Amino acid sequence: MKPYSNITLAGPKNIFIELGNEWSNGQLTPLKIPDLEAFSDNTLMEKVREGDLDRLGLLFERYKRPLYGFFYGINKDQDLSEDLVQNTFFRILKYRHLFRGDGDFKTWMFHIARNVSHDHFRKNKMNMKESVEKWQDRLGHDENRSNEMQQADEQQMLSMAMDRLSEEKREVLLLSKYQEKKYKEIGEILGCSEGAVKVKVFRALEELRVVYKQLEKMM
């Protein structure tokens, strides 16, 4: 995954916020690093809700990489993942009045991110599963690449196995194993019980194991 720089968001009434910077005296000035740790997520979001929109940049700095990783794990597209991160913060800005503050901001944010991802693929009717043949084309066939494949063979097969799972199973694995979220938090994001999440994770892991073993035999 490639890191990316500041993103400029155009808010309502021609308000422009450059995430990672602060609007002061008519100019954008870099936020100081201590500012990133001075407030809790909920406190920052409450300030955004109350109209202090530049605080959204602090939340962006905290969560742009976890969100990017979540989206990239689903679609394997760097540019699209960056766009979806931006769209998530647009939606946070738009619906800031709905943040009540009695729950965890991160859970609320990932719930929005999940909806952003679903809305995108529903709108574009994209098939997020890639065939093994497409993966082979992407990896290339030259000798140098062949050596790289040997060194990272297990990780590549795991990525291919993940791609062959349904969107629902990929999503729950990304949240539980890669974002390291607790079952209770995932349940709040998905709108189901903690017990149901455990079942979803177990079934997703079991299918991932089966697909991985199938790919191993093909290699």
Buried (B, 14 or more C-beta within 10 A) or exposed (E): EEEBEBBEBEEEEEEEBBBBBBBEEEEBEEBEEEBBEEBEBBEBBBBBBEEEBBBBBBBBBBBBEBBBBBBBBBBBBBEBBBBBBBBBBBBBBEEBEEBEEEEBBBBBBBBBBBEBBEEBBEEEEEEBEBEBEEBEEEBEEEEEEEEEBEEEEEEBBBBBBBBBBEBEBBBBBBBBBEBEBEBEBBBBBBEBEEEBBBEBBEEBBEBBEEBBEEBEEEE
